């Protein structure tokens, strides 16, 4: 999984997360994650809101990473589930 895919999956499970929480969860440091967030914002998959003086990031409703085709979306969901289950075992 690429770093962007990890970021996107994290934001789907933890909406309204700030950059520090994302860095901590993904094991990155510094401004590395800002480039991935910026890429997602430019593509329209990630949105930013300022809450209590801090920017919080989440995925836009109805957007699924790399899923222009419904069959691709279905495959990606199954693949993500399989990857999660293989890490647990």
PAVO-694516 format. One record per residue (C-alpha): x, y, z; residue number from 0; residue in one letter. Coordinates in steps of 0.2 Angstrom, whole numbers, plus 5000, padded with zeros to 4 digits. Last residue first. Layout:
BEGIN
<bafi><xx>X</xx><yy>Y</yy><zz>Z</zz><pos>NUM</pos><code>a</code></bafi>
...
END
This chain:
BEGIN
<bafi><xx>4983</xx><yy>4932</yy><zz>5056</zz><pos>88</pos><code>x</code></bafi>
<bafi><xx>4979</xx><yy>4950</yy><zz>5060</zz><pos>87</pos><code>x</code></bafi>
<bafi><xx>4989</xx><yy>4956</yy><zz>5045</zz><pos>86</pos><code>x</code></bafi>
<bafi><xx>4980</xx><yy>4944</yy><zz>5033</zz><pos>85</pos><code>x</code></bafi>
<bafi><xx>4963</xx><yy>4950</yy><zz>5038</zz><pos>84</pos><code>x</code></bafi>
<bafi><xx>4967</xx><yy>4968</yy><zz>5035</zz><pos>83</pos><code>x</code></bafi>
<bafi><xx>4974</xx><yy>4964</yy><zz>5018</zz><pos>82</pos><code>x</code></bafi>
<bafi><xx>4959</xx><yy>4954</yy><zz>5013</zz><pos>81</pos><code>x</code></bafi>
<bafi><xx>4947</xx><yy>4968</yy><zz>5018</zz><pos>80</pos><code>x</code></bafi>
<bafi><xx>4957</xx><yy>4980</yy><zz>5008</zz><pos>79</pos><code>x</code></bafi>
<bafi><xx>4956</xx><yy>4969</yy><zz>4993</zz><pos>78</pos><code>x</code></bafi>
<bafi><xx>4938</xx><yy>4966</yy><zz>4995</zz><pos>77</pos><code>x</code></bafi>
<bafi><xx>4935</xx><yy>4985</yy><zz>4995</zz><pos>76</pos><code>x</code></bafi>
<bafi><xx>4947</xx><yy>4988</yy><zz>4981</zz><pos>75</pos><code>x</code></bafi>
<bafi><xx>4937</xx><yy>4974</yy><zz>4970</zz><pos>74</pos><code>x</code></bafi>
<bafi><xx>4921</xx><yy>4983</yy><zz>4974</zz><pos>73</pos><code>x</code></bafi>
<bafi><xx>4927</xx><yy>5000</yy><zz>4969</zz><pos>72</pos><code>x</code></bafi>
<bafi><xx>4935</xx><yy>4993</yy><zz>4953</zz><pos>71</pos><code>x</code></bafi>
<bafi><xx>4918</xx><yy>4985</yy><zz>4949</zz><pos>70</pos><code>x</code></bafi>
<bafi><xx>4910</xx><yy>5002</yy><zz>4951</zz><pos>69</pos><code>x</code></bafi>
<bafi><xx>4922</xx><yy>5010</yy><zz>4939</zz><pos>68</pos><code>x</code></bafi>
<bafi><xx>4928</xx><yy>5027</yy><zz>4944</zz><pos>67</pos><code>x</code></bafi>
<bafi><xx>4935</xx><yy>5020</yy><zz>4960</zz><pos>66</pos><code>x</code></bafi>
<bafi><xx>4953</xx><yy>5025</yy><zz>4962</zz><pos>65</pos><code>x</code></bafi>
<bafi><xx>4950</xx><yy>5031</yy><zz>4980</zz><pos>64</pos><code>x</code></bafi>
<bafi><xx>4932</xx><yy>5031</yy><zz>4985</zz><pos>63</pos><code>x</code></bafi>
<bafi><xx>4923</xx><yy>5048</yy><zz>4985</zz><pos>62</pos><code>x</code></bafi>
<bafi><xx>4905</xx><yy>5048</yy><zz>4991</zz><pos>61</pos><code>x</code></bafi>
<bafi><xx>4908</xx><yy>5059</yy><zz>5006</zz><pos>60</pos><code>x</code></bafi>
<bafi><xx>4924</xx><yy>5069</yy><zz>5005</zz><pos>59</pos><code>x</code></bafi>
<bafi><xx>4938</xx><yy>5061</yy><zz>5015</zz><pos>58</pos><code>x</code></bafi>
<bafi><xx>4944</xx><yy>5069</yy><zz>5032</zz><pos>57</pos><code>x</code></bafi>
<bafi><xx>4957</xx><yy>5082</yy><zz>5037</zz><pos>56</pos><code>x</code></bafi>
<bafi><xx>4957</xx><yy>5093</yy><zz>5053</zz><pos>55</pos><code>x</code></bafi>
<bafi><xx>4966</xx><yy>5110</yy><zz>5053</zz><pos>54</pos><code>x</code></bafi>
<bafi><xx>4968</xx><yy>5117</yy><zz>5070</zz><pos>53</pos><code>x</code></bafi>
<bafi><xx>4962</xx><yy>5133</yy><zz>5078</zz><pos>52</pos><code>x</code></bafi>
<bafi><xx>4947</xx><yy>5125</yy><zz>5086</zz><pos>51</pos><code>x</code></bafi>
<bafi><xx>4941</xx><yy>5117</yy><zz>5070</zz><pos>50</pos><code>x</code></bafi>
<bafi><xx>4948</xx><yy>5122</yy><zz>5053</zz><pos>49</pos><code>x</code></bafi>
<bafi><xx>4941</xx><yy>5111</yy><zz>5040</zz><pos>48</pos><code>x</code></bafi>
<bafi><xx>4951</xx><yy>5101</yy><zz>5027</zz><pos>47</pos><code>x</code></bafi>
<bafi><xx>4945</xx><yy>5090</yy><zz>5013</zz><pos>46</pos><code>x</code></bafi>
<bafi><xx>4952</xx><yy>5075</yy><zz>5005</zz><pos>45</pos><code>x</code></bafi>
<bafi><xx>4947</xx><yy>5066</yy><zz>4988</zz><pos>44</pos><code>x</code></bafi>
<bafi><xx>4946</xx><yy>5082</yy><zz>4977</zz><pos>43</pos><code>x</code></bafi>
<bafi><xx>4962</xx><yy>5078</yy><zz>4967</zz><pos>42</pos><code>x</code></bafi>
<bafi><xx>4970</xx><yy>5094</yy><zz>4974</zz><pos>41</pos><code>x</code></bafi>
<bafi><xx>4965</xx><yy>5090</yy><zz>4992</zz><pos>40</pos><code>x</code></bafi>
<bafi><xx>4972</xx><yy>5072</yy><zz>4990</zz><pos>39</pos><code>x</code></bafi>
<bafi><xx>4989</xx><yy>5078</yy><zz>4984</zz><pos>38</pos><code>x</code></bafi>
<bafi><xx>4990</xx><yy>5091</yy><zz>4998</zz><pos>37</pos><code>x</code></bafi>
<bafi><xx>4987</xx><yy>5078</yy><zz>5010</zz><pos>36</pos><code>x</code></bafi>
<bafi><xx>5001</xx><yy>5067</yy><zz>5003</zz><pos>35</pos><code>x</code></bafi>
<bafi><xx>5013</xx><yy>5082</yy><zz>5003</zz><pos>34</pos><code>x</code></bafi>
<bafi><xx>5007</xx><yy>5086</yy><zz>5021</zz><pos>33</pos><code>x</code></bafi>
<bafi><xx>5011</xx><yy>5069</yy><zz>5027</zz><pos>32</pos><code>x</code></bafi>
<bafi><xx>5030</xx><yy>5071</yy><zz>5025</zz><pos>31</pos><code>x</code></bafi>
<bafi><xx>5030</xx><yy>5087</yy><zz>5035</zz><pos>30</pos><code>x</code></bafi>
<bafi><xx>5039</xx><yy>5080</yy><zz>5050</zz><pos>29</pos><code>x</code></bafi>
<bafi><xx>5037</xx><yy>5062</yy><zz>5054</zz><pos>28</pos><code>x</code></bafi>
<bafi><xx>5029</xx><yy>5047</yy><zz>5048</zz><pos>27</pos><code>x</code></bafi>
<bafi><xx>5023</xx><yy>5031</yy><zz>5058</zz><pos>26</pos><code>x</code></bafi>
<bafi><xx>5006</xx><yy>5031</yy><zz>5050</zz><pos>25</pos><code>x</code></bafi>
<bafi><xx>4996</xx><yy>5033</yy><zz>5066</zz><pos>24</pos><code>x</code></bafi>
<bafi><xx>5008</xx><yy>5046</yy><zz>5074</zz><pos>23</pos><code>x</code></bafi>
<bafi><xx>5009</xx><yy>5056</yy><zz>5057</zz><pos>22</pos><code>x</code></bafi>
<bafi><xx>4990</xx><yy>5055</yy><zz>5056</zz><pos>21</pos><code>x</code></bafi>
<bafi><xx>4987</xx><yy>5061</yy><zz>5074</zz><pos>20</pos><code>x</code></bafi>
<bafi><xx>5000</xx><yy>5075</yy><zz>5071</zz><pos>19</pos><code>x</code></bafi>
<bafi><xx>4991</xx><yy>5081</yy><zz>5055</zz><pos>18</pos><code>x</code></bafi>
<bafi><xx>4974</xx><yy>5083</yy><zz>5063</zz><pos>17</pos><code>x</code></bafi>
<bafi><xx>4960</xx><yy>5070</yy><zz>5061</zz><pos>16</pos><code>x</code></bafi>
<bafi><xx>4942</xx><yy>5075</yy><zz>5057</zz><pos>15</pos><code>x</code></bafi>
<bafi><xx>4938</xx><yy>5058</yy><zz>5051</zz><pos>14</pos><code>x</code></bafi>
<bafi><xx>4946</xx><yy>5042</yy><zz>5058</zz><pos>13</pos><code>x</code></bafi>
<bafi><xx>4941</xx><yy>5027</yy><zz>5048</zz><pos>12</pos><code>x</code></bafi>
<bafi><xx>4940</xx><yy>5035</yy><zz>5031</zz><pos>11</pos><code>x</code></bafi>
<bafi><xx>4955</xx><yy>5046</yy><zz>5036</zz><pos>10</pos><code>x</code></bafi>
<bafi><xx>4966</xx><yy>5031</yy><zz>5040</zz><pos>9</pos><code>x</code></bafi>
<bafi><xx>4961</xx><yy>5023</yy><zz>5023</zz><pos>8</pos><code>x</code></bafi>
<bafi><xx>4966</xx><yy>5039</yy><zz>5014</zz><pos>7</pos><code>x</code></bafi>
<bafi><xx>4982</xx><yy>5040</yy><zz>5023</zz><pos>6</pos><code>x</code></bafi>
<bafi><xx>4987</xx><yy>5022</yy><zz>5020</zz><pos>5</pos><code>x</code></bafi>
<bafi><xx>4982</xx><yy>5024</yy><zz>5001</zz><pos>4</pos><code>x</code></bafi>
<bafi><xx>4993</xx><yy>5040</yy><zz>5000</zz><pos>3</pos><code>x</code></bafi>
<bafi><xx>5008</xx><yy>5031</yy><zz>5009</zz><pos>2</pos><code>x</code></bafi>
<bafi><xx>5007</xx><yy>5017</yy><zz>4996</zz><pos>1</pos><code>x</code></bafi>
<bafi><xx>5000</xx><yy>5000</yy><zz>5000</zz><pos>0</pos><code>x</code></bafi>
END
